[in-house]
Amino acid sequence: MPDPLIEEHAFLSNTRTAALTRSDGTMTWLCLPGFDSAAVFASLLGTPAAGFWRVGPATYTNTPPVSQRRYVGDTLAVEQVWDTGSGVLEVVDFLPSPDATGYAPPTIVRIATCRSGMVRLGSEFRPRPGYGSLTPGIHQVDYGTSRLRVTAGSDTYWLDGPSHNVNLGGTASCDMPLRSGQSVVFALTWTRTGAPAPTPMTDSTALEATKRYWTEWASACTYQGQHRDAVVRSALTLKGLCDAGGATVAAPTTSLPAPIGGVRNWDYRYTWPRDTAWIMQSLLSLGYTEEATAYRDWLTTHVGPDGPTPLYGLNGEPVPAEETLPHLRGYRGSTPVRIGNAAAGQHQLDVYGELADLLQQIDDAGIPPCPDADRLLLAIALNVEALWEQPDDGMWESRGTRRRYVSSLVWAWVALDRAVRVLSRHGATDEETLLRLAATAEAIHTEVCAQGYDAERNTFTQYFGSQNLDASLLHIARVGFLPPDDKRVIGTVEAVERELSTSGGMLLRYPTHADAADNVDGLAGHEGAFLATAFWMVEALALIGRNGEARELLDRLLAVRSDLGLLAEQYDPAQGIHLGNYPQGLSHDGVIRAVLAVAAPACQSH
């Protein structure tokens, strides 16, 4: 089983965990019971020995089966169809939605149906818990039944469906005929070891409930303009990255490389306040308020008076210490494979601004005020007041020297600006404090314009004293730091477009070089074009009035989505392949922002 393209995978979610399934019917990635749990199928990052589950044609005549796949309408259920020569086989994969299961243990369901003729259906089940490190025994639960049980420490997995043959190597398989109209249901369920055995899912009831859940959710999207299908698919993807507790994961995978063979392989299965704030803003812009309200509640529960950290576990707990998994060879040999993320200990000043910006947008959306949110907003502002003059690690989580990044300071200004606005509106803080915070915001603004701006080149720079650029500078107009028609904004957009562009209108985040000593992030080598920043360029072009070019770039970017409308973190224009963790929340946030910006009047400010 060769390494598939990253974008070949379908994304399944139940807002508690996720799975990736490739177009031949192989599930290569699955973490149970949650997004950040250890993977039970990890062949995506290794070899088949790291675990997988394939359901599809067992045999076919003469030539490989012709296959097609799609999401079933506006859902996260995927339908795969194969014409085997002797018949047509359909497999629908999904994770039952909360409406379908309530608080039942998480389950993966695969329904196989012979549409016509006769086909031979195959299932090969190779669980390898612990990210492929464990080879568990597979046991038939009771003689004469088809239920299989796999136990690995505190985790137990139950496979229901057609009877499988079990071998001593920890693999179970079946090969059976299906004739026109016949269907079988496979269900893999997780429970804690020692918990009662789950009730088997044996029919399509959960599928109908799951389809209804996603379809009703998608139908609430208020955007009705051009590219609505792309907006809805991106919104569904973002909803699929939402955890039931209120936060989101940046992506459901770890260590998918950017680039292949490089060392920029990170674990994204945690919640970044920055990413989640942007995602919630996009959902708010489409009329979704429930998710943003839930995230506000999450923030007020888990963010203390010292302000936010760069990332958290999904339940607000500290992120595990970063470690490598040497038993996995990595996607296409890209090592190290990492779990945990050391960026949790960084100082990232921009996070304060993104959260404050979201809290203002929640307030602007008419969601009832929350005293706890006002207290959080004040804490954010007071922390920025104390910290803004210190160098930080930047929004790109540099592992090099801390610097005074321009985008970090722009977001620091946003934090104070939004706090003053909202707290004044609510009468939640005394006038003296508000005046002091406003004065600090003005001081930040003055310093950025004086020390972060290169007048000779008419552009803001990556950090004070630098000649380099950074795509995050595109936010200057978006957040209202300067108006879109300011010559410094226009010059910065043009400079980023000129100096960070790659082929096809893609953008680098910032310059990289072969030697780590030359890279601001402290890492060796280059990376692919960052998809979110290219969508930011669409938004920036629209803001400065270059609508025609914004539309052209948007069309080019939408064309690189997978056949299922999904995007990874990065893109390699030379090879035409996706790179990095997948699907990436910021990329799909970018889709929504770009489409809405192009649809809005030119030069409309944030």
C-alpha positions as CSV (number, residue, x, y, z in Angstrom):
1,M,0.0,0.0,0.0
2,P,2.0,3.1,-1.2
3,D,1.8,6.4,0.5
4,P,-1.3,8.2,-0.8
5,L,-1.4,11.9,-1.6
6,I,-2.5,13.8,1.5
7,E,-5.4,15.4,-0.5
8,E,-6.6,11.9,-1.6
9,H,-8.1,11.5,1.9
10,A,-11.7,12.1,2.9
11,F,-12.4,13.7,6.3
12,L,-14.9,12.2,8.7
13,S,-15.9,13.7,12.0
14,N,-18.5,13.5,14.8
15,T,-17.2,16.7,16.6
16,R,-15.4,14.5,19.0
17,T,-12.8,12.8,16.8
18,A,-12.0,12.3,13.2
19,A,-10.9,9.8,10.6
20,L,-9.2,9.9,7.2
21,T,-10.1,7.5,4.5
22,R,-8.4,7.2,1.1
23,S,-10.1,6.6,-2.2
24,D,-9.4,2.8,-2.3
25,G,-11.5,2.4,0.9
26,T,-8.6,2.3,3.3
27,M,-8.9,4.2,6.6
28,T,-5.3,5.3,7.4
29,W,-5.9,7.6,10.4
30,L,-8.2,7.3,13.3
31,C,-7.9,8.5,16.9
32,L,-10.2,7.2,19.6
33,P,-12.0,8.4,21.6
34,G,-11.0,12.0,20.9
35,F,-9.1,14.1,18.4
36,D,-6.0,14.1,20.6
37,S,-6.2,10.4,21.6
38,A,-3.6,7.9,20.4
39,A,-4.2,6.6,16.9
40,V,-5.5,3.1,16.4
41,F,-4.9,3.4,12.7
42,A,-1.7,5.3,11.9
43,S,-0.5,3.9,8.5
44,L,-0.8,7.5,7.2
45,L,2.5,8.1,9.1
46,G,4.2,4.8,8.5
47,T,3.4,1.6,6.7
48,P,0.4,-0.7,6.7
49,A,2.0,-2.3,9.8
50,A,1.0,0.8,11.7
51,G,-2.7,0.0,11.4
52,F,-5.5,0.5,8.8
53,W,-9.0,-0.7,7.9
54,R,-10.0,-1.3,4.3
55,V,-13.5,-1.9,3.1
56,G,-14.0,-2.2,-0.7
57,P,-14.0,-4.6,-3.6
58,A,-12.3,-7.9,-2.7
59,T,-11.8,-9.0,-6.3
60,Y,-12.6,-7.7,-9.7
61,T,-12.3,-8.9,-13.3
62,N,-9.4,-8.0,-15.6
63,T,-8.9,-4.3,-14.7
64,P,-8.9,-2.4,-11.5
65,P,-12.3,-1.1,-10.5
66,V,-13.4,2.4,-11.6
67,S,-14.2,4.5,-8.6
68,Q,-16.0,7.7,-7.8
69,R,-16.6,9.4,-4.5
70,R,-18.4,12.3,-3.0
71,Y,-19.7,13.7,0.2
72,V,-23.4,12.8,0.5
73,G,-24.9,16.3,0.0
74,D,-24.0,18.8,2.7
75,T,-22.7,16.3,5.2
76,L,-19.5,14.6,6.4
77,A,-20.6,11.2,5.2
78,V,-18.6,10.0,2.2
79,E,-19.9,7.7,-0.5
80,Q,-17.4,5.7,-2.5
81,V,-18.6,3.7,-5.6
82,W,-16.7,1.1,-7.5
83,D,-17.6,-0.5,-10.8
84,T,-15.8,-3.9,-10.5
85,G,-16.7,-5.3,-13.9
86,S,-19.1,-7.8,-12.4
87,G,-21.2,-5.3,-10.4
88,V,-21.2,-1.9,-8.7
89,L,-20.3,-1.6,-5.0
90,E,-21.1,1.4,-2.8
91,V,-19.6,2.1,0.6
92,V,-20.7,4.9,2.8
93,D,-18.4,5.9,5.6
94,F,-19.4,8.2,8.5
95,L,-19.0,8.8,12.2
96,P,-22.5,9.0,13.6
97,S,-23.3,12.6,14.6
98,P,-24.2,13.6,18.2
99,D,-27.9,13.5,17.2
100,A,-27.5,9.9,16.0
101,T,-25.8,8.5,19.1
102,G,-26.4,11.0,22.0
103,Y,-23.6,10.3,24.4
104,A,-23.0,6.7,23.2
105,P,-19.3,5.7,22.7
106,P,-17.7,7.0,19.4
107,T,-18.3,4.7,16.5
108,I,-17.2,4.5,12.9
109,V,-19.8,3.0,10.5
110,R,-19.2,1.7,7.0
111,I,-22.3,0.5,5.0
112,A,-21.6,-1.6,1.9
113,T,-24.3,-2.0,-0.7
114,C,-24.3,-3.8,-4.1
115,R,-26.0,-1.4,-6.4
116,S,-26.1,-3.9,-9.4
117,G,-24.8,-7.2,-10.5
118,M,-22.7,-9.1,-8.1
119,V,-19.5,-8.0,-6.3
120,R,-17.2,-9.5,-3.8
121,L,-16.8,-7.3,-0.7
122,G,-13.6,-7.4,1.3
123,S,-12.7,-6.0,4.7
124,E,-9.2,-6.1,6.1
125,F,-9.0,-4.9,9.7
126,R,-5.6,-4.3,11.3
127,P,-5.9,-2.3,14.5
128,R,-2.6,-1.1,16.0
129,P,-3.3,1.1,19.0
130,G,-0.7,3.4,20.5
131,Y,0.1,5.0,17.1
132,G,1.0,1.6,15.6
133,S,3.2,0.5,18.5
134,L,0.9,-2.3,19.8
135,T,-0.1,-5.5,18.2
136,P,-3.2,-6.5,20.2
137,G,-5.0,-9.8,20.1
138,I,-8.3,-9.9,18.2
139,H,-10.9,-12.1,19.9
140,Q,-14.3,-13.4,18.9
141,V,-16.6,-12.3,21.7
142,D,-18.8,-15.4,21.8
143,Y,-18.6,-18.6,19.8
144,G,-21.0,-18.4,16.9
145,T,-21.2,-14.5,16.8
146,S,-19.4,-12.2,14.5
147,R,-18.5,-9.5,17.1
148,L,-14.7,-9.0,17.6
149,R,-13.1,-7.4,20.6
150,V,-9.6,-5.8,20.6
151,T,-8.3,-4.7,24.0
152,A,-5.2,-2.5,24.5
153,G,-4.7,-1.3,28.1
154,S,-7.6,1.0,29.0
155,D,-9.0,1.0,25.5
156,T,-11.3,-1.6,23.9
157,Y,-12.5,-1.7,20.3
158,W,-15.5,-3.6,19.1
159,L,-16.0,-4.6,15.5
160,D,-19.5,-5.6,14.5
161,G,-20.7,-6.7,11.0
162,P,-20.0,-9.7,8.8
163,S,-18.0,-12.5,10.2
164,H,-14.2,-12.0,9.9
165,N,-11.4,-14.6,9.9
166,V,-8.8,-13.8,12.6
167,N,-5.1,-14.7,12.2
168,L,-2.4,-14.8,14.7
169,G,-0.7,-11.6,13.3
170,G,-3.4,-9.4,14.6
171,T,-5.4,-9.0,11.4
172,A,-9.0,-9.9,10.7
173,S,-10.5,-10.2,7.2
174,C,-13.6,-11.2,5.3
175,D,-14.5,-11.8,1.7
176,M,-18.1,-12.3,0.8
177,P,-20.5,-12.0,-2.1
178,L,-23.1,-9.3,-2.4
179,R,-25.8,-9.3,-5.0
180,S,-27.9,-6.4,-6.2
181,G,-29.8,-4.7,-3.4
182,Q,-27.9,-6.5,-0.6
183,S,-26.2,-4.4,2.2
184,V,-24.1,-5.1,5.2
185,V,-23.1,-2.8,8.0
186,F,-19.7,-2.6,9.7
187,A,-19.3,-0.7,13.0
188,L,-16.2,-0.1,15.0
189,T,-16.9,1.2,18.5
190,W,-14.5,2.3,21.3
191,T,-15.2,1.9,25.0
192,R,-13.1,2.0,28.1
193,T,-11.8,-1.4,29.0
194,G,-14.3,-2.9,31.5
195,A,-17.2,-0.8,30.4
196,P,-20.4,-2.5,29.2
197,A,-20.3,-3.8,25.7
198,P,-21.8,-1.3,23.3
199,T,-25.1,-2.0,21.4
200,P,-24.2,-3.0,17.8
201,M,-25.2,-0.7,15.0
202,T,-26.8,-3.0,12.5
203,D,-28.8,-0.8,10.2
204,S,-28.8,2.6,8.5
205,T,-30.7,4.5,11.2
206,A,-27.6,6.2,12.3
207,L,-26.8,7.2,8.7
208,E,-30.2,8.9,8.3
209,A,-29.8,10.8,11.6
210,T,-26.2,11.8,10.7
211,K,-27.3,13.1,7.3
212,R,-30.1,15.0,8.8
213,Y,-27.8,16.6,11.5
214,W,-25.3,17.9,9.0
215,T,-27.8,18.9,6.4
216,E,-29.8,21.0,8.9
217,W,-26.6,22.6,10.2
218,A,-25.4,23.5,6.7
219,S,-28.8,24.9,5.7
220,A,-28.5,27.6,8.3
221,C,-25.6,29.2,6.4
222,T,-26.8,32.8,5.5
223,Y,-24.3,33.4,2.6
224,Q,-26.1,33.1,-0.7
225,G,-23.5,34.5,-3.2
226,Q,-21.0,33.1,-5.6
227,H,-19.0,30.1,-4.5
228,R,-21.6,29.2,-1.9
229,D,-20.7,25.5,-2.4
230,A,-17.1,26.2,-1.4
231,V,-18.2,28.3,1.6
232,V,-20.6,25.6,2.8
233,R,-18.0,22.8,2.4
234,S,-15.4,24.8,4.3
235,A,-17.9,25.6,7.0
236,L,-18.8,22.0,7.4
237,T,-15.1,21.2,7.6
238,L,-14.6,23.8,10.3
239,K,-17.6,22.4,12.2
240,G,-16.1,19.0,11.9
241,L,-12.9,20.4,13.6
242,C,-15.0,21.7,16.5
243,D,-14.8,19.7,19.6
244,A,-18.1,19.1,21.5
245,G,-16.6,20.9,24.5
246,G,-16.4,24.3,22.6
247,A,-12.9,24.5,21.3
248,T,-11.5,23.4,17.9
249,V,-8.5,21.5,16.7
250,A,-6.2,23.2,14.2
251,A,-6.2,20.0,12.2
252,P,-7.0,16.3,13.1
253,T,-3.5,15.0,12.2
254,T,0.0,15.2,13.4
255,S,3.3,15.3,11.6
256,L,2.1,15.5,8.0
257,P,5.2,17.3,6.6
258,A,5.7,20.7,5.0
259,P,7.8,20.0,3.0
260,I,8.2,16.2,2.4
261,G,11.5,15.1,3.9
262,G,11.7,18.2,6.1
263,V,11.6,18.5,9.9
264,R,8.6,20.9,10.1
265,N,6.3,18.1,11.3
266,W,4.0,19.2,14.1
267,D,1.1,17.9,16.1
268,Y,-2.0,20.0,15.4
269,R,-4.6,18.0,17.4
270,Y,-4.9,20.7,20.1
271,T,-6.7,24.0,20.3
272,W,-5.0,27.2,19.4
273,P,-6.9,30.2,20.7
274,R,-5.8,32.2,17.6
275,D,-7.0,29.6,15.1
276,T,-10.2,29.0,17.0
277,A,-10.9,32.8,17.2
278,W,-10.6,33.2,13.5
279,I,-12.7,30.1,12.8
280,M,-15.4,31.4,15.1
281,Q,-15.4,34.7,13.3
282,S,-15.9,33.0,10.0
283,L,-18.8,30.9,11.3
284,L,-20.3,34.1,12.8
285,S,-20.1,35.8,9.4
286,L,-22.2,32.9,8.0
287,G,-24.9,33.3,10.7
288,Y,-23.6,30.6,13.1
289,T,-23.8,31.9,16.7
290,E,-24.0,28.7,18.8
291,E,-20.3,27.7,18.1
292,A,-19.0,31.2,19.0
293,T,-21.0,31.3,22.2
294,A,-19.8,27.9,23.2
295,Y,-16.2,29.0,22.6
296,R,-16.7,32.1,24.6
297,D,-17.8,29.9,27.5
298,W,-14.8,27.7,26.9
299,L,-12.5,30.7,27.1
300,T,-14.1,32.1,30.3
301,T,-13.7,28.7,31.9
302,H,-10.1,27.9,31.0
303,V,-8.3,31.2,30.5
304,G,-7.1,32.6,33.8
305,P,-6.2,36.2,34.8
306,D,-2.7,35.8,33.3
307,G,-4.2,35.6,29.9
308,P,-4.2,32.9,27.2
309,T,-1.4,30.5,26.4
310,P,-0.7,29.8,22.7
311,L,-2.4,26.4,22.9
312,Y,-4.4,24.1,25.1
313,G,-5.7,20.6,25.3
314,L,-9.3,20.4,24.2
315,N,-10.5,20.4,27.8
316,G,-8.3,23.3,28.8
317,E,-5.6,21.1,30.2
318,P,-1.9,21.6,29.4
319,V,-0.6,20.2,26.1
320,P,1.6,17.2,26.5
321,A,5.3,17.6,26.3
322,E,6.6,17.3,22.8
323,E,8.1,13.9,22.0
324,T,8.9,11.8,18.9
325,L,7.7,8.4,17.8
326,P,10.8,6.7,16.3
327,H,8.9,3.5,15.4
328,L,7.0,5.5,12.7
329,R,8.9,6.3,9.5
330,G,6.7,9.3,8.8
331,Y,4.6,10.2,5.8
332,R,6.8,9.5,2.8
333,G,9.8,9.1,5.1
334,S,9.4,12.5,6.7
335,T,10.7,12.4,10.3
336,P,10.4,13.1,13.1
337,V,6.9,12.1,13.9
338,R,5.9,14.2,16.8
339,I,3.1,14.2,19.4
340,G,2.6,17.0,21.9
341,N,3.7,20.5,21.0
342,A,6.4,22.6,22.6
343,A,4.8,25.8,21.2
344,A,2.5,25.7,24.3
345,G,5.3,27.3,26.3
346,Q,5.9,30.2,24.0
347,H,5.1,33.9,24.4
348,Q,2.8,34.9,21.5
349,L,1.5,38.4,21.9
350,D,-0.9,38.2,19.0
351,V,-3.2,35.7,20.7
352,Y,-4.5,38.5,23.0
353,G,-5.6,40.5,20.0
354,E,-7.3,37.7,18.2
355,L,-9.4,36.8,21.2
356,A,-10.3,40.4,21.9
357,D,-11.3,40.8,18.3
358,L,-13.6,37.7,18.5
359,L,-15.2,38.9,21.7
360,Q,-16.1,42.2,20.1
361,Q,-17.5,40.4,17.1
362,I,-19.6,38.2,19.4
363,D,-20.9,41.4,21.0
364,D,-21.6,43.0,17.7
365,A,-23.5,39.9,16.6
366,G,-26.1,40.6,19.3
367,I,-25.2,37.6,21.4
368,P,-26.2,38.6,25.0
369,P,-23.2,40.0,27.0
370,C,-21.4,37.9,29.5
371,P,-19.8,39.4,32.7
372,D,-17.2,36.7,32.7
373,A,-16.3,37.6,29.1
374,D,-15.9,41.2,30.1
375,R,-13.6,40.2,32.9
376,L,-11.6,38.1,30.4
377,L,-11.4,41.0,28.0
378,L,-10.1,43.3,30.7
379,A,-7.5,40.7,31.8
380,I,-6.4,40.4,28.1
381,A,-6.0,44.2,27.9
382,L,-4.1,44.5,31.2
383,N,-1.7,41.7,30.1
384,V,-1.0,43.4,26.8
385,E,-0.4,46.6,28.6
386,A,2.3,44.8,30.7
387,L,3.8,42.7,27.9
388,W,3.7,44.6,24.7
389,E,7.3,46.0,24.9
390,Q,8.8,42.5,25.2
391,P,9.9,40.4,22.2
392,D,7.8,37.4,21.5
393,D,7.9,34.2,19.4
394,G,5.4,35.5,16.8
395,M,2.2,34.0,15.4
396,W,4.2,31.5,13.4
397,E,5.7,30.1,16.6
398,S,9.3,30.7,15.8
399,R,11.8,28.4,17.5
400,G,14.5,30.9,16.9
401,T,15.3,34.2,18.7
402,R,12.4,36.2,20.1
403,R,11.9,39.5,18.3
404,R,9.5,42.4,18.2
405,Y,7.3,41.1,15.4
406,V,5.2,43.8,13.7
407,S,2.1,41.6,13.3
408,S,2.3,40.7,17.0
409,L,2.2,44.4,17.9
410,V,-0.6,45.1,15.5
411,W,-2.6,42.4,17.2
412,A,-1.6,43.9,20.6
413,W,-3.1,47.2,19.4
414,V,-6.2,45.2,18.4
415,A,-6.5,43.8,21.9
416,L,-6.5,47.2,23.5
417,D,-8.7,48.8,20.9
418,R,-11.4,46.1,21.1
419,A,-11.2,46.0,24.9
420,V,-11.8,49.7,25.2
421,R,-14.7,49.6,22.8
422,V,-16.5,46.7,24.4
423,L,-15.8,47.5,28.0
424,S,-17.0,51.1,27.4
425,R,-20.1,49.9,25.7
426,H,-20.9,47.6,28.7
427,G,-19.8,50.1,31.4
428,A,-17.6,47.3,32.7
429,T,-14.5,49.2,33.6
430,D,-13.7,52.6,35.1
431,E,-12.9,55.6,32.9
432,E,-9.4,56.0,34.1
433,T,-8.4,52.4,33.1
434,L,-10.1,52.8,29.7
435,L,-8.2,56.1,29.1
436,R,-4.9,54.4,30.1
437,L,-5.5,51.4,27.8
438,A,-6.4,53.7,24.9
439,A,-3.2,55.7,25.5
440,T,-1.2,52.4,25.4
441,A,-2.9,51.4,22.1
442,E,-1.9,54.8,20.7
443,A,1.7,54.3,21.8
444,I,1.8,50.8,20.2
445,H,0.4,52.3,17.0
446,T,3.0,55.1,16.9
447,E,5.9,52.7,17.6
448,V,4.8,50.2,14.9
449,C,4.5,53.0,12.3
450,A,7.9,54.4,13.3
451,Q,10.0,51.2,13.7
452,G,8.1,48.6,11.8
453,Y,7.7,50.5,8.5
454,D,10.3,50.8,5.8
455,A,9.6,54.2,4.2
456,E,12.1,53.6,1.3
457,R,10.3,50.5,0.2
458,N,6.9,51.7,1.4
459,T,6.1,48.5,3.3
460,F,5.9,47.3,6.9
461,T,8.4,44.6,7.7
462,Q,8.5,41.3,9.6
463,Y,10.0,42.7,12.8
464,F,11.7,45.8,14.0
465,G,15.0,46.3,12.2
466,S,14.3,43.6,9.6
467,Q,14.3,43.9,5.8
468,N,12.2,40.8,5.5
469,L,8.4,40.6,4.9
470,D,5.8,38.4,6.4
471,A,2.3,37.5,5.0
472,S,0.7,38.2,8.4
473,L,1.3,41.9,7.6
474,L,-1.8,41.6,5.4
475,H,-3.9,41.8,8.5
476,I,-3.0,45.5,9.0
477,A,-6.0,46.7,6.9
478,R,-8.2,43.8,7.9
479,V,-8.2,44.7,11.6
480,G,-8.5,48.5,11.0
481,F,-5.0,49.4,12.2
482,L,-4.8,51.6,9.1
483,P,-7.5,52.2,6.5
484,P,-7.3,50.2,3.3
485,D,-6.6,53.2,1.1
486,D,-3.5,54.3,3.2
487,K,-0.4,54.2,1.0
488,R,1.4,52.2,3.6
489,V,-1.2,49.5,3.4
490,I,-1.3,49.4,-0.4
491,G,2.5,49.4,-0.4
492,T,2.7,46.5,2.0
493,V,0.2,44.4,0.1
494,E,2.1,45.0,-3.1
495,A,5.5,44.2,-1.4
496,V,4.2,40.9,0.0
497,E,2.7,40.0,-3.3
498,R,6.0,40.8,-5.0
499,E,8.4,39.2,-2.6
500,L,6.6,36.3,-1.1
501,S,4.7,35.0,-4.1
502,T,5.3,31.7,-5.7
503,S,3.8,30.2,-8.8
504,G,0.0,30.3,-9.2
505,G,-0.4,33.2,-6.8
506,M,0.6,31.1,-3.7
507,L,2.3,32.9,-0.9
508,L,5.1,31.9,1.5
509,R,4.6,32.9,5.1
510,Y,8.0,34.5,5.2
511,P,11.4,33.9,3.5
512,T,13.3,30.7,4.3
513,H,16.8,29.5,3.5
514,A,18.6,26.2,3.4
515,D,20.5,26.9,6.6
516,A,18.7,27.1,9.9
517,A,21.1,29.9,11.0
518,D,19.5,32.1,8.3
519,N,15.9,31.3,9.1
520,V,14.0,33.5,11.5
521,D,12.1,30.4,12.7
522,G,15.3,28.6,13.8
523,L,14.6,25.6,11.5
524,A,16.5,24.3,8.5
525,G,15.2,24.2,5.0
526,H,12.2,25.6,3.1
527,E,8.5,25.0,3.3
528,G,5.6,25.0,0.9
529,A,3.3,27.9,0.1
530,F,0.9,28.5,3.0
531,L,-2.6,28.3,1.8
532,A,-4.3,30.5,4.4
533,T,-1.9,33.4,3.5
534,A,-2.9,33.2,-0.2
535,F,-6.5,33.6,0.8
536,W,-5.5,36.5,3.0
537,M,-4.0,38.1,-0.2
538,V,-7.4,37.7,-1.9
539,E,-9.0,39.5,1.1
540,A,-6.3,42.2,1.0
541,L,-6.6,42.8,-2.7
542,A,-10.3,43.2,-2.3
543,L,-9.9,45.7,0.5
544,I,-7.5,47.9,-1.5
545,G,-9.9,47.9,-4.4
546,R,-8.2,45.4,-6.8
547,N,-11.4,43.3,-7.0
548,G,-10.7,41.8,-10.4
549,E,-7.3,40.4,-9.4
550,A,-8.8,39.2,-6.1
551,R,-11.5,37.2,-8.0
552,E,-8.9,35.7,-10.3
553,L,-6.7,34.6,-7.5
554,L,-9.7,33.2,-5.6
555,D,-10.6,31.1,-8.6
556,R,-7.1,29.7,-8.8
557,L,-6.9,28.9,-5.2
558,L,-10.3,27.1,-5.1
559,A,-9.1,25.0,-8.0
560,V,-6.4,23.4,-5.8
561,R,-8.9,22.0,-3.4
562,S,-9.2,18.2,-3.4
563,D,-12.1,16.5,-5.3
564,L,-13.9,16.6,-1.9
565,G,-13.3,20.4,-1.5
566,L,-10.6,19.9,1.2
567,L,-7.4,21.8,1.8
568,A,-4.2,20.9,3.8
569,E,-2.0,23.5,5.5
570,Q,0.3,24.1,2.5
571,Y,0.7,23.5,-1.2
572,D,3.6,22.7,-3.5
573,P,2.9,24.5,-6.8
574,A,5.7,22.8,-8.6
575,Q,4.4,19.3,-7.8
576,G,0.8,20.3,-7.5
577,I,0.4,18.5,-4.1
578,H,-0.9,19.4,-0.7
579,L,1.5,19.5,2.3
580,G,1.1,19.6,6.0
581,N,-1.7,18.6,8.4
582,Y,-5.1,18.0,6.9
583,P,-7.6,19.3,6.7
584,Q,-6.4,22.6,8.0
585,G,-8.7,24.9,9.8
586,L,-6.9,28.1,8.8
587,S,-7.0,27.1,5.2
588,H,-10.8,26.7,5.3
589,D,-11.2,29.8,7.4
590,G,-9.3,31.5,4.5
591,V,-11.7,30.2,1.9
592,I,-14.7,31.8,3.8
593,R,-13.0,35.1,4.4
594,A,-11.8,35.4,0.8
595,V,-15.1,34.6,-0.7
596,L,-16.9,37.1,1.5
597,A,-14.3,39.8,0.8
598,V,-14.7,39.4,-2.9
599,A,-18.5,39.5,-2.5
600,A,-18.3,42.7,-0.5
601,P,-17.9,46.3,-1.9
602,A,-14.4,47.4,-2.6
603,C,-12.5,49.1,0.2
604,Q,-15.0,48.0,2.9
605,S,-13.1,48.1,6.1
606,H,-13.2,45.4,8.9
